Amino acid sequence: MALLAGPSLQGGMNVFAFRVSDGQFLAYQRFAQYANIRKMLVVNGVLYAGVGRYASSPAQSGEKTGRVLRWTGTEAAPISFSEVGVIDSMASELTEHEGRIFVSSWPDVESGQTSQQEAGLYMSPPVPVSGLNSSTEWTRVWKVSDYEPDPVTAATYGGGALASFGGYLYWGTMHVPMMSTLSHIRSYPAEAPALNDQSGLLSWASNSERAISIFRGSSFATSPRLEVLYGESSLPTFVKTGTDPGQWQTLPTGMGAPLWGPSGFGNAFNNYTWSMAVFNGRLWIGTMDWSWLANEGLSPSIPIALRGVVQANIGADLWYFPSVNSPALPESINGVGNPANYGVRNLVAGTDLYLGMANPMNLRTNPDEGALGGWELLRLTPKPANTPSGSGVNVDLSNGNSVRFCGVNAPGSTYATWVATGSGSVYQTALTNSGIQNMTGMMPQGVLLMASSADWRSACASDNLGDVTLSVAGANRSSRVYQLFWRPGTGNFQAQDITTGAENGQIRGRLTADFTGVLFVFTVPEIPTMSEWAMIFLASLMAMFAVVLLRRR
């Protein structure tokens, strides 16, 4: 059977059942006590679902409104559930990890409820082969305020997608655009800027809005170890004590420096960690990027100052972790080919990887405009492996580009693609933060994304893990190539000059373990060189000119 469920316009939760073999509709039921349902999960042949339950009226302080349901139906009576888990607030996403079910949650405020429980991460008891049967309160292993220093902002976080990968549980956050800003205005009305104060509203938005953070953890039931992979070391926080007017201060986050990069994978508009899936030995993450909405000004809550924002890489992002020892690499940062796709809403892994895209721009029907509206279902097929295991592995990246890895432990596919460097792009921002926004007054000629599913980072003991050769028009002895890497201590991306040679349209560089998959290429006009005889001739002319000047004096 196939179950289809969602919130009802009458209130409550609708569930529909169909027979898979012939598509026959079997039954429908509305559950008045449940406010929302997000995802379902099958573990050992047992189906579970995460839901939100309506709070009491009036709501009780500390009331727990999240439930995990187990499907107990049959074909004769297909819609039947029992509660097997209780969590603080509405259950969002589910996955299996370490023999248990883990659930991320949404805050009650997101469901229109009022018991004010913040989002978090919850762990079930060990799952027996027969499945969970009794209703128990699940263990909270993480909450938003463990990381976020601003309590008003923390109350607006949602729990995003999660997945088990390489012995770790990965999870991300969700942030409805402008919700944190509006919450601060409601919480501090005397200090908040007026609605016609665009500069003040923009300042409050930049201080209170958040991009997604990505975390991971392991050994939750024994000795938990939690890490921030993409996030911040400190964040703006509105601090008000007693009768003081209050002010924005930068306070440390609660989990230390991020391991691999800033929030949003460096893109402030990545606001939802909307999907995760393990496919082809990699962990894939799909985001929502709301820069399209900011550009179009579709929401009256978005300050005018944010509308028309210049963002060269509009559209949902698709990233992947090649391994637990690698930072995430971008597969696409522009809606997987259509910038009107503002979200990778679902990922389903099988022989290929299927993407269900979110795209409500239905009225965009002119192909000449470069972005088309409407829902899309995409299939991604793995590229043929071109990177074998071994030592001294050479890979042709096409168009005159190549890389020679010191060694490869596990084979895979390696590829490279050039992306735009226009103002507002993700990598232009990173380049600015790196302190090399320009070189001798010139912007980089290009940004190259070089990614590999092969394991080359752990194959050699030396820091020289690979040598890359790039074919760049106009490259000469003055040209340079920089690799982008993350400095946790500074909270910024940095860039390192890795050039080992450049001439005749080629630039060569040496990759280190810090490499994040991003290369900046600069070409600088070369000062013409002169032969030895030409230099002697010029020196003679200068000497003769000096003698003439002396005689005139």
N, C-alpha and C positions, 0 to 999 in steps of 0.2 A: 504494500500500500504506500501511497504518497500522501503526506499531510501538508496542508497549506494553512497557515495561521497568521493572524495579525490583529491589531486593535480595531474595535468596532466603532462606527460612527454613533451607535447607540450607547456607547460605554461598554467596558468589558472587552473580552477577547473572543474572536471568532476562530473556529477550527473547522476545516473542510477535509474530508477523506475521499480518496480516489483509488481505484484498483489499477495497478500499473499495467497489467497485461493487456487491458483493452481500454483504459482511460475512463472506465465507468465511474460516475459519481456515486458515492456510497452513503455519506451522511454529513450532517452539519450540526454544530452545537455552539452556543455562545455561553462563555463563562463570565458571569457578571462580576465575580470577585477579583479577576485579574485585569490589570490596567494595560499591560503591554507584553509583547513577546518579541524577542530579537533573533535568537538562533536555536537550532537543534543539533544534537550530537549523538552519534551511535557508538557505544563502547561495548564490545563483546556481544553484539547482537541486540543490545538494549538501547532504546531511544530515550534521551533526556532533553529537556527544554528549560531555558531560563526565562522567568517571567517577573513582572512587577505586580504586587498585590496592593489594592487600594488601602490607604491608611484609614484608621478610625476617624470618625467625625464627632467631636474635634480630635485632631491627631494627638497622640500621646508622645511625650518626650522619650526619645530613644526607641520608639517602636520600629520593629524590623519588618520591612515591606518587600524584601526579595525572597523569591522561592525558586527551587529547582524541582521540576516535575519529572516523573517517570511515566512513560506511556505504558498502559496496561490493557490496551484494547485487543480485539480480535476482528477478523473480517466480518463476523456477525454483528459485533458491537464495537466499531472501530475507534470511537472517540471516548477514551477513558484514561484518566491520569491519576496518579497519587503523588503527594508531596514527599520528597526525600531529602530536601535541603532547605535551610533557612539562613538567609544572609541579611545584612543591615538594610540594603536598598535594592532597587530593581536589578535583576541579573541581565547582563548584556551579552557577553560572549563566553563560550565554553570550549575547553580542550582537555585532552587526557595527558597527564604527565606524572612520572614516578608512581604509577599504579593508582593515581587518584584523579578526580576531576577538579579542574581549576576554573573559576568563574570570575570575570571582571564585572563591575557594577557601574550603574549610573547613580548620580545623586537624586534624591527624591524630588528636588526642585525641578528636575528635567521632566518628571512625569506629572507635574502639577500638584504634587503632594507636599506636605508641610512638616514631616517629622524631622527634616533637616539632617539626614545621614549623608556623609560625604562618600564619594566613590572609593573603591578599593579592590583588592584581589583576595579571593577566598579559596580555601582548600577543603575538599571533602574527606571523609574517612577513607581508608583503603577500599577500593572497589572489588568486591568478591566476583567470582566468575558468573554467578547468578544475577549480579547487579545489586544496586542499592535498593533497600526495601523500606527502611524506617526513616521517619522524618527527624533529622537532627540539625542542630545549629552548627554550621560549618565554621572552620577556623579562618579568621582574617589574618593574612600573612603580610599584607601591605596596605597602606592607605595613602591618599593623595598628600595629606599634610606631613607625611614622612619626608616628602621632597619639597613641596611648595611652601614658601615662607609666608605668603599673604593669605590670611584666612578667608577673606571675601573671594579671592580668585580661586582658592582651593575648593570652595563650595560649588564652583561652576564646572570643574573638571568632570569628564565622563571617562569610564573605562573603555578602552578600545579593543581591537583584535588581539588575540594571543595564540601562541603556537609552541609546541615542544620541538626542539631542534638541537641535536648534538649534546644531549644531556642537560640542556638548559631550558627553562621556560622563558619565552620572550613575550612581552606585552607592551602596549602603547596607550596613549591618552587621546581624548577627543575634546574639542573646544568649539562650541557654537560661536560663530563670529559675533563680536560686540557684546556677548552676554556678560563677560566679566566687567567691561566698561560700564554697562548699564547697572550692574549690581553695585559697583562702587559709587555711582551717582546716587542710587537709592540709599546706600548705607551712609554716605557722607554728604547729605544735601546742602549743608551750610558751606562746605569747602569745595563742592563740585563746580566746574565751570558752567556758565549759562549756556543754554542750547544754541544761542547764536554766536557763541565764542568758539569759532572753528579752530583757532590755534590752541586754546585750552582743551577742547575735546580731543584734538589729535594728540596732545601731550598725555592726557589720561589714557587714551587708547593705546599708545605706544608703551606706557608703563604697565597696563593691566592685561592686555591681550597676550596670549601664549600660542606658540606653535607646538606641535606634538613632541612629546618626549618618548624615547624607547628605552625600556629597562629589560633586565634579565636576572634570573635567579636560579639557584639549585639547592638541593638538600633541604627542602622546606620543612620536612617533618623532624629533622635531627639537628643540624647546625646550619641554618639558612645563611646563604651568602647572596646579597643583592647588589647589583651594579647598575649605574646609569651609563648607557651606551651613547645616546644622543640627548643632550639637555644642556643645562647651565650650571655653573658653580655658584652663581648668585643671581638674584632677580629683584626687580623693583617691587617694593612693598609700601603700601600706604600705612603710616604709623601715626596714630592719634592717641594721646594719653590725657585723660581728664578734660580740662577745658582748653588745652592748647589747640592751635588751628590745624594741626596735622600736616604731614608732608610726605612726599615720596622719598624713600630711602632704599639703598641697595643692600639687601641682606643675603647671607649665604643660604643656599639650598641645603636640604637635610641629608643628602646622600653622597656628598663629595663631588669631585670633578668628573665630567663625562669622559668615557674611555676613548670615543672615536669622533665626536663632533658636536656641533650645537643643535639646538632644537630645530625640528622641521627639516633635518638633513641640510641645514643652511638656508632653507627657504621659509621665511616668516609666514607665508600663506598656506603652508601645509598644516591644516587644522584638524583633520581626522586621521587616526590610524584605523582605516576602514576595513582592511582585510589582511590576512596572513595565510600562507600555505607553504608546505614543504614540497618541493618539486625538483627533480633532477639533481638531488643532493644539495640543494640550496634552499634557504629560507627567503621567501618572497613577501614583500610588504607593499600594499597599495594604499595610497593616501587620497584624501580630498584636498584640493588646492583651490581656495576661494578667491584667487586673484581675478578670475573672470567676473565674479559678482562685484568685486570692488571696482573694476573697470567700468562695468555697465551701470553701477549704482542702482542695483535692483532692490536693495533694502533701504527703507527710510531711516533705519537705525544706524546706517553707515555714515559717518561724518563726511561732509562734502569734500573735506581735505583729503580723504582717502580715495575718493572716486577718481577715475582716470589715472590711477597709479601705473607707472611704467614698469612692466614686468615682461621681460623678453621670453620667458619660459612658462607661459600660461598653460594650464591644464594639469590634470592629475599626474602624480609621480608613481613610478613603479621601480622599487629598489630591491636588491637581493643581497643576502649575506652568503658569500661562497663557502664559508666555514665559520666555526666559532672563533677562529683566530684572526679573522679578517674584518675590517670595516665594511659597511654596506656600500654597494656600487650601484649606479643608476642604469637601469635598462631603458627608461624613458622619463623625461621630465616635461613632456608637452602633451599629456593626454593620450599617450600611445598613438600618436599620429594625428589626433584631432583635438585641438586646444579647447573645443567646447565640451569635451569630456572632463568634467571637473572632479570626478571621483572614480577610483577603482573600487567599486562597491563590494564585489565578491570575487574570490579566487577559488577555483575548483581544480585540484590536481588529479591527473590520471596519466594516460600515455602522453598527453599534451597538457598544457596549462590553459584553462579557460578563464576569461575575465568578463565579468558583468559590469559594464560601465554605467555611471550615473551621469545623465545629461538631460537636464530639463529645458534646454534652449530650443524648444520644438519649432519655433517660428524661423529659425535659421535654415532655409531650404535652398539657398543659392550657392552652388559649389564654387563660384567665383569669389565668394567672400572668405574662403579658406578655412572655414569651420562650420560643420553641419550639426544641427540639433537632432535630438532623438536618441533613444536607448540603443546601445550596441552590445553585441556578444562577440568577443574576440577569442581567437585560438592562437596561442603561441607554441611553436614547435621548436625543439632544441636544434641548434646548429650542429653540423657534424663536428666531431672532435678533431681539432687540428694541433693539439698540444700533447704529445706523448710524454710518458714518464721517462726519466733518465737524467743524465747530466749534460750540460751544454746544449740545451734544446733551442733550436731556431724556429721561429714562427713568422710566416709571411702574413702581414696585416693588410696587404693589398695597397695599391696606389703608391708604391715605393716605400711604405712604412714596414718596419719589422722590429722584432724584439728577440733577444737571445737571453733566455733564463739560465741562471747559474745551474739550477736543477729543478726538476719537477717530481714530486712524490706521487701525485695522482693525476692522471690525464684529464683533459677537459677541452673546452673551447676558449680561444682568446681572440678578441676582436677590438677594433678601435674605430671611433667615429668623431668627426669634428662637430662642435656646437657653436652657436652664435655667442658673441661676446658683447652684445649690445647693452646699453645702460639698463640696469634693473635686473639683469639675469642673475641666477643663483651664483654663478661662478664669478661674475663681475663683483658682486658683493664680497665674496670670499677673497678675491684678489685685492680689493680695497683693504679689507681687514688684515691682509698679509703684509701691508706696508710697501708693496710694489705696484701700486695702482697704475703707474706708468713707468716707462724706462726711457730716459732721455726725451721725455715729452710725448712718447708714442704709446698707444694702447697695444695690447698683445695682438699679434696677427691672427691668432686662433687659440682655441681651447680644445684639447684632445681628450676624450674619455677613452681610457684603455682598461678593459675589464677582462677577467679570465675566471672560468670555473675550475681551472686546474689548480692544484695545490703547489704553488711555487714559493710561498713565503717561508716555509719551514724546511726547505730542501737543503739549504747551505748555511754553514755556521757564520760565514763572513757577512758583512753588511752590504756587500755588493751582490745583490740578488738578480740583477738583470741589466742588460744594456739595450737601449732603445735607439733605433735609427729612424728619423722622420724626414720625409721628402717635403720640403717647404720652398715654394717659389721665392726666389730672391735671397735665400739663406747664404750667409757669408761668414767670415771669421769674426764679425761683431755680433752675430746672432746668438741667442741664449734660449735654453729650455729650463723651466722651473717645475718641480713637482710640488703638489699641494700636500701638506700634512697637518695634523692636529696637535696643538700644544695644550694639554689639559691645564697646565699651570697658568696660562694666559687667558684661557677661555676664548681663543681665536684660532682660526686657521692661520698657518704660516706657509711661506713659500721658500723653497731651497733651490739654489742654483745647482743643477746636476750636470751642466754641460761638460762634455769631455772633448768635443771637437765640433767645428762647423765650417763648411766650405762647399762651394759649387752646388747649392741647392739642397744640402743635407745638413741636419743637426743631429748630433749624437749625445746621449745622456745616460747616466747610471742610476738605476732604481735602487732604493733602499727599502727596508721593512716598513718605513713610515708611509710609503706610497698609498694614496687614497684613490688612485685611478684617474686623477686629473693632472694634466700637463698644460702649462702655459708656454706658448711659443712667442718669442720676440724676434723680429728681424729689424736690424738697424742699418741704414745706408752706410756702406763701407767707404772710408777715405781711401782714394786710389793710392796704390803703392808705386814707388819708382824704382827703376833698376839702379844698380851701383853707378853706372856711367852717367845716368841722368842726375843722380845726386851730386856727383863730382862737378858736372856741368853747372848745376844750380849754385853750388858753393862758389864756383869760379865767378859766375855772374854777380853774386852778392859781394864777393871780394872786390871786383872791379868797380861796382857801384859805390862801395865804401871809399875807395881811392879817389873817385871823382868828387865825392862830398868833401873829403879832406882838402883837395886842391882848391875847391871853391871857397873854403874857409880861409 
